[in-house]
């Protein structure tokens, strides 16, 4: 997500973000964002996680660009807990991927044994409710 020109009242809640290499989750180009809420998400941290222009990763950027933000009950895989507000989880990327049924087959539902099934601030599973989506069916190659 790119934040620019001081948006306000931004809520990012219950998302599952599975990606390869990435620059991060939130990049802030300019302007202070009032009342950002980032809760109950599952994502890889990427290179910079939450980063603002000319600031450091995590808390430094949050203090400068997202004052008063609510950032809790998120999984930021591969990130460092010391760089972020308390109340978030920072598993390794391997542990992150092991919580899903089959990432390689694009089945990103949490496994029945996942500790994240009831870890959201509202008692539900962290991330998106993927049970509401139709299963992924790869496109078949056209035959000539």
HELIX and SHEET records of a PDB file:
HELIX    1   1 UNK A   59  UNK A   65  1                                   7    
HELIX    2   2 UNK A   81  UNK A   83  5                                   3    
HELIX    3   3 UNK A   93  UNK A   98  1                                   6    
HELIX    4   4 UNK A  103  UNK A  105  5                                   3    
HELIX    5   5 UNK A  130  UNK A  132  5                                   3    
SHEET    1   A 3 UNK A   2  UNK A   4  0                                        
SHEET    2   A 3 UNK A  26  UNK A  30  1                                        
SHEET    3   A 3 UNK A  50  UNK A  52  1                                        
SHEET    1   B 3 UNK A  11  UNK A  13  0                                        
SHEET    2   B 3 UNK A  37  UNK A  39  1                                        
SHEET    3   B 3 UNK A  70  UNK A  72  1                                        
SHEET    1   C 3 UNK A  16  UNK A  17  0                                        
SHEET    2   C 3 UNK A  42  UNK A  44  1                                        
SHEET    3   C 3 UNK A  75  UNK A  77  1                                        
SHEET    1   D 2 UNK A 100  UNK A 102  0                                        
SHEET    2   D 2 UNK A 107  UNK A 110 -1                                        
END                                                                             
